[in-house]
Amino acid sequence: MAVAKFLHAADLHLGSPLESLGEAIDDATYERVKALVNRAFDRLIDVAIGEGVDFVVLAGDVYDNADRDPGAQRRFLRGLRRLSDAHIKVFMVHGNHDPLTRDIKQGVLPEGVTVFPAGKLGAEVVTMRNGVEVVVAGVSYAKKEETENLVPLFAGLTGSTIVGVLHTNVGGDSSVHKNYAPSTPADLQASPVHYWALGHIHKRSVNPIGSGWWAYPGNLQGRSVKASECGPKGVLIVEVDDDGRVLEPRFVDCSTVRFERVSVAVNAVEEITELNDVVNEELSRVVAHASGVPVLVRLELTGSTDLADIRSTDAPGWKSTVESMLEESVDVLGDGAIVKVRTSCRAKIDLAAERERKTVLAAALTKLDEMDLDAEAKDAVMDVLVNAMTEAK
């Protein structure tokens, strides 16, 4: 079976100021992180050329804002020229961060780069190296707050293999991202498109649909310790077989800095001097899985402890405890850093004494004792019960 490939990326946010990090780390680390983040797009280009893809699709928010930082524009054009020199086509749409308004000056783009128009569908046919003809179609935003469902614009497309490029919030979950160009999985299913190359949602997601897929690659590079910005970030490589069938996408990490949310249970910490060892052990594990790139961490202390100093940020010893952790984590994190420290620790509960009381928790613990569960399962359920009851207080 002969396969050909294309690359799907979205939400590059070139020129992002990383403002949330400005006061969280020292100036030298901040400048180093900004310089590294700017190289993520170079990795995208390297992957496209190394994988030998026939084309690249960029599904919106190429730039972080419509003003387009000049340095970001230069990096973007340099990358496009490298793709053009490698005879790799590029198809892109604009999203809510960089809408294709009338006053936007695109500049002269290299040969082989297609920007799909705003407000109406654009489409081109690409003959891939295995001989399969693929229709690539897309539509850009004409304004930042696009409230219309743009999926119906794709309804009239015909072809054995169709790739739709769109910046959209599938399912309308506005708790994570604003509900721009809202659509539903049913809308995507009803269309003639075989692979939906989507952008807007920063968390990677690959979903089967009929004989194809709809997918978010996530953003190219994390920008903060917000949950959707954490973990490996990059692109999707999509293969098309010689029958025109789109195969399941494959993720490739392109991030040059990784953001992580790290939880450290302090249940076994008996003395404050032991805390650093427990924290650094977990940080070492995270660094080992970061593919060699610096890690910026949101650290949260969890579990139960009798050490009042780490149960509350208002505790007299909290500041000195955190400063000590930050100092001792330097060797572990290398070029990375802890950017935020939180605690959700609770006081330890004497479960034996609690069982003797007439409380809801006592009744639940007694019931749990009667259940036929192994020790590990009982401990897990008990932790949930105690945490819930402690938070309720």
C-alpha positions, 0 to 999 in steps of 0.5 A: 500500500502506497501512502502519501502524507500531509501535516495538520497544525493549528494555533501557532500563536506566533508572537505570543507575549507570554505575559502570564510568565512575566512576574512568575520567573526571573528576567533571564529565564523569561527571555530564554523561554521566549527565545525557545518558544519562537523556535517551535515553528522551525520544528514544524518546518523540519518535521514537514520536510523530514516526513516528506509531506505533500502539503501543510494545512494551518487551521487558524490563529497563525499569529497571536493577534491581528497586529502581527509582531514583525519578528513573528512575520519574518519567522513565518515567511522564512518557514514558508520559503523553506516549504516552498523550496521543498515543493511542499504546498501550504493551505491556511485559514485565519481564525479569531486571533488573526482574522482576515479583515480588509485592512490586513496586509498579507505581504508577498507569500511564497509560491505554493501558499494558499490563504483561503478567503474570508466569508466564502469557501475556497478549494484546490485540488492536490495530486499527492505523490501516490497519485491520489487527488485530494480536495483541500477546502477552507474558509477564514474568519472575516472578523474576530467574533465569528458567530456563524456555523461555517460547516454548511459552506462545505456541503457542495464539495465533491471528490473521493478525498476531501480535507476541510480546514476550519477554525471552530469550536465543535460542541460549543464548550465555552468553558475552555475556548470562546464559542466561535464558528460553533459546530457539532459532531453531527454537522461534521458527520453530515458533510462530504469532508473526509478529514476535518483539519480543525483549529481553535481548541488547544487540547489535542483530540482525534475523533473518528467520523464515518470513513474519516476523522475530525481532529484538533492537533492542539496548539503548536507550543504551550504558553502557560500552566493552564491545563489546556496548555500543558503537556506535549504540543505539536502537529498531526501527520495524516496519511492517505493510502492509494485508495484515497482513504485517510488513516488515523493521524499520528502526533509529532511533538514540536514544542521547545518548552513544555508546561506541566501541572505537577501534583505532589502528595505529602502524606508520607512527609513527617518533617518539613526537611523531607519535603524537598526530596519528595518534590524533587523526586516528582520533578525529576520524573517529569523532566525525564519525560519531557523529551529534553526540553525545559519544563515550566511547572505549576506545583501543587501540594496535595494529600494530608499532613500534620505540618501546618506550614504547608497546609495554607499559604497563610501559614507563617512558614509557607514563604520560607518553605516555598523559597527553599523548594525553589532553590533546591529544584534548580538543579533538577529543572535545569533550564526550566523553573517552577512558575507557581506553587499551590497547596490543597493539603488537608489535616490528617484525620484519625480514622479510628476515632472518626469511626466512633463518631456519629457523622456521615463520614463515620457511617461511610467508613463503616459501610466501606469496611463491610464491602468486599474490596481489596486493600488498594481499592479500599484505600482509594475509596477512603481517600475520596471519602475523606477528601470530600468530607474535608472539603465540605467542612 
